[in-house]
Amino acid sequence: MHPIVLKNVGKTYKLDAVDIPALIDINLEIRGNCFTVISGPSGSGKTTLLNLMGCLDRPDQGEILIAGQPVKDLSDDALSDFRARNLGFIFQNFNLLPVLTAYENVEYPLLLAQVPAKVRRDRVRSLLDAVGLSDKAGHRPGQLSGGQRQRVAIARALSPEPKVVFADEPTANLDSETGSAIIALMRRIQRDHHVSFIFSSHDPKVMLQADDSMQIRDGRIISVERGAAAEGSA
Amino acid sequence: MRNLLLALRNLLRNRRRTLSTLLAIVVGTQSILLFGGYSRGIIYGTQTEFVKRSGHLQIQRKGYYLYGGGNPAAYGISDYQQIIDAVQHDPVLAPMLTVVTPTLQLGGIAGNFAAGVSRTVIGTGIDVDDQNKLQAWNDYGFPAINNGKPLSLTGTAPDAAVVGMGVARVLHLCRKLKVPDCKQEAPPDPAPPPESANAAAAPADISDLARGEPGEPAANDSAARIEVLAADTHGAPNVVSLSVVEAGNQGIKELDDVFLMMHLEEAQRLIYGRSAPQVTGIVVQLQHTGQIAPARARLRELLAASFPGQELDVLDFATINPTYGQFISFFNAIFGFIAILMGVIVLFTVSNTMNTSIVERTVEIGTLRAIGMRRRGIQMLFIYEGLVLGILGVVLGVMITLLLAAVVNHSGLSYVPPGRVDQVLYFIWLSGKQNLLFILGIAATLILLVMGSAWWPAHRAAKMEIVNALRHV
């Protein structure tokens, strides 16, 4: 089963009295355990597509199935719970909670998903270890570099053991070297944790790592390139 | 607990804003509590004064309260000692009582005929021992009110009396009674009086009336003596000669100018002569003011059943002293105004702080929603911040208020209230178990108000669309 399936999905934004179509009739299947990159120029609809797949927004038309479950008609609370248990997010600006330590930031999604304390503790330690920040567990985001913050964000995205992780231009605010290191880290984690990563990115380094690559322009998918089938994908 | 910790950390992010918001809550709490304590001090202090003077309840003849002032003798209660005994031995009433005592109100003319002056007075005949017990009532534990000093009439001769300072001034008794702020009085006549001091100076008919009773105490040259003329139950004039032992400041000028207090027996001799003595009121003082309603109900029942021949009524102290109700209304109105004003200031300050905080944390709200926090979770996050702010501000406010109240109460600062002639100490009454509920009530209301102030901004934050929040710059 594909972790994400989009059928005839459309999304239109209103700017005053003018309708602006952001996505038009998108039909798409995301393969499991793949590193999928969605690329395209600014305003092409990358972020809108990522938001719809990540259940952060609802489509005006069409249907979205995540892990086989239609999500369009879920209530807001049900959708929140669904995100908490099945989806992870990595943001361009890291979006860590500044008042929480690295440990607490990684732990927070587990609290929302009501994971027992011992499981939480083990998982957070293991993830911080995986991203190489065990020694920074007690640091707040303000005490970490950009690359370290993004590594905390990766650990946070993975903490509820999601089926899919969404990353909206995760290297855009990092220097080239740090960006490469982060991409390599995500690639390693994606393989180790058998999880699907979906990126929106312009970064050639990200696109180079992609299993599947999709081009979007003016709200339409214009090309899909699939690499070698990932393990366990359909 | 985790939410409270998160709220506390978020509040510490912008310490200056949090401090200014806390300051507004502290000042609001202080203003409400300080004025509340001050007005409660006045209201309950006034109540204590009234209860000490006139008890909680008074048994009177029906109509006396409205019409008795013109002719108290016409509203006398006969067999009053039987009524007092019945009240004191009633099994329902007995546990509630502290004092049951008769009084006789009268109107008359007091004259210092040696000086050729007189004035109208309102006199009260009292049982001195009972009145001393009445004076001991201090259910609210006011520190300065009950100083344990007995009435000046205690242990005095039957013809002793106390007058107001205003009465003493008009009757030219300043020198003998050491009354301040008096006009120069004529020096005493060095020549010895032909008979007694009072009788020689008074007109012959007055002297005859005053001398009418056997066993009259000998006149004392050095004592301040007055003659009090009043109409007896038959409308005939009667006079008693009294020895004034003290001129006391009654606090209120209008009262000070007419006040006369004497022993009950002497007042009864003046009004009832050789007839059976009566009284105009039976004062009933209770252990607690809260017992008024059941005590009055039982008294009415008892009087109707046991003394049907006398049309008796039972009035409470608030009815007898209408100024008490006016005090309460006046201070409640000001207190309400101050409380609303402070509440609105706190509401807008907290609301503004929350709104600013939400604008600054819009992306954070979007992130929390993205990782699975429900709308209600976002709302509770900000309401918890309101709760932490409210608790911190109110607790600080209460502590500072109690400290300020103690400073004011020990400062000795005083003022002359409207309608009074004596200095009254500033007193902020916030101590004791009686005020615990008041302070807790105000504190809880303010904390709820602060949480309420956070509710609308929090609701707005929770309603944000995730994608819009994440896009916020």
Interface residues (C-beta under 8 A of the other chain):
Chain A: N51 G54 L56 D57 D76 D77 S80 D81 R83 A84 R85 G88 F89 F91 N93 N95 L97 P98 V99 L100 Y108 P109 L111 L112 A113 R156 P160
Chain B: R2 L6 R9 N10 L12 R13 V363 E364 G366 T367 L368 R369 A370 I371 G372 M373 R374 R375 R376 G377 E465 I466 V467 L470
